[in-house]
Every structure is written in structure tokens, then in C-alpha cells.
Amino acid sequence: MCRHTHHRNPIFCIVPPYVLDEIVQKGSAKQRSAAMQTKSVDNTFRALRLANQAARRATGHPAPTPTPTPGPMKARTVYTANHSQTLPGDVARAEGQSATGDQATDEAYDGLGATFDFFAEKFERNSIDDSGMALIATVHFGQDYNNAFWNSEQMVFGDGDGEIFNRFTISLDIIGHELAHGVTEDESQLQYFNQSGALNESMSDVFGSLIKQFAGKQTANDANWLIGDGLLARGIQGVALRSMKDPGSAFDDPLLGKDPQPKHMQDFVNTFSDNGGVHINSGIPNHAFYLIATRIGGYAWDKAGRIWYDALRDSRVRPNTGFQRFARITHDVAARQFGVGSTEHQAVADGWAEVGIAV
Ligand SMILES: [Zn+2]
């Protein structure tokens, strides 16, 4: 997650550490213990993964590689951990099998499919690594586990405790967000730290939201631009984990605190926590994308999404690329795709300017 302070080999969790910290401070005994358990599981996982990598290096065994499939063909497997913390667990639904009736299993299966279809149909991309990587998810992970994460090999979903969070498969943009970390990792290696880390987080919010919009056939103006709507349990004061339309407004709750995201460079948060504010300052590029997509209009994936995808793949994106450099790349890409002085080219400049970044 989440709780580690290193930026190499991160485990990408959907619930940011500052939310778990609030719960540890203010929650009931049960909530505090669940939040602490979530945090310790996240740390254990990271330690396990590093140990596995070291063992593979030591024995000379290569890391298991995903099975390539010819052409863009989905290869999904959803496992259940049966409330244990063993990965991947037992197969619950494999590619082509019909619905199981277990909500988390079927939502994970459909969400993996929607993400695959989006990248295949809109960006001619063959899975996360563009080489047909099999999509693997584990549901029912742990007891009351309040998080979902991507560990560079698979997705993992907790059921939530039902008091603060619902099941983590509930929101398609969460599934899209986590898998998009795999795409970003494959294309750019943006370091998960400070501005490059916030950009990495923002990429996942952008594509997570686009995947949800694509599945719902929503235009930029119809979309709600929320990340994780439906995730907060009844009684929690908030609508989602984050809002791209209005960063800082997603929740304001006695237990969770207030959504800390800025939407303008003048409110940029300098912090050592959250890997240097990766889930906080991502509000700024998130909002720029929202402004640009709604200025251009229509389906956000057609133009703004295309610009972002090509910018992410641009060789000028380095591991330490920050907001300004990325903004300039999107502006260049827009000129190449739509022409200098085009509506799209201008919209990119205007959207970034509105969050305090001049291209
Ligand atoms: Zn993330």
C-alpha cells in the first residue's frame, strides 16, 4: 500500500493511508482493529512480495510470466480467498464460465472484462501489458478487509467491513483504477513518489473513470467523475473516495475526516506521508483532465482520453516526470493529433491553466 514509505515495488491500494489513519484515530474498537489489520496486511504483503522476488533471483528461477494469448482475447480468472489471506486462493470463475451468483466474484469478472474491452477497443491494447496478459483477481480476501490493491501480478479485493466500506468490487472505476496501474507501470515507470507518483495515481483515476464512462456510454458532461462511488457504507458522509470534478469534496465525515485533495497548484500539499501526497496532489491533474474533457465535449475517451494515453506512452515521460512536464507533453500530443490552434489543442492549454499550470 499504502503504509510503506519506499517508492520501489509499491503495492497500489485504492484506500489512501490518510483515510485508514483517521479510522485508527477515531473509529470504534472494531473499526480501529479492522483498519490496523488492513494496514498490517498491506505491509505483510509487500514484505512477502519482496521476499519472493529475492528468492527468485537467488534460485535463478524467472518470475512467472502471464500466458500470452493470440490476438486481443480475454483470459480472466477470479479466485476466492475464502476470507483467508492466501493468494490467489481457489478458482471461483474462469474465462467463459457463466455467472456464479456470488456478487463479488461476478463483479470482479465483469470489471476485468470491461477494462480489457476498453483498452482493446479504444486503444488497440492487448491487455495490461499489451501482450495478452492474463487477468487475475482474488475476492473475499481477509476478514472485513477495507481495501483493494494491485500487486503487479493480480488484483485483490476485500469485502469491506460494511460499516465504513462496502465490498470493493462495487465500483467499476476502482477495478479500472487498479488495472491502469499495471498499464502505467508497463508504459512509463512513473515513480510512485511526490509529483510523478501523484501523476501515476491520476493516470489510474483518469482511466478508471473512462472505463466506467465507456461501459455506461456516458458523455463527459453526463459522467459523475467520482472515483469509488458506492464504496462508502450507508451513514458515512460522502459520495466517493475522490472527485475529479471537484477535488476536495468527495467526503467530509466525523470518522474519515475531510477529503484532502487540492484542485489548484496554489493549494499543492507538501508532505512526506502518502508517499509524498500521491493520493492528495493527484487532485490537480485529475481536475485538469476533467476540465479538458468537458471543454472538448462528447465522449471523454475519444479525444481527451486519447491525448492522455498517447502522452503516457510518449518517450519524453521519465520516471520523475512532474505535472508541468506532463502538461507540455499532452499539449504537444494534442497539436500532433488535432492540429496547432485546434479546439482540442486550446482546450488542453486552458484546462491546465485553470489548475495553475502554464504549458
Ligand atoms: Zn492507485
Residues whose N, C-alpha, C, O or C-beta is under 5 A from the ligand:
A	BS01	ZN	F12 C13 E201 S204
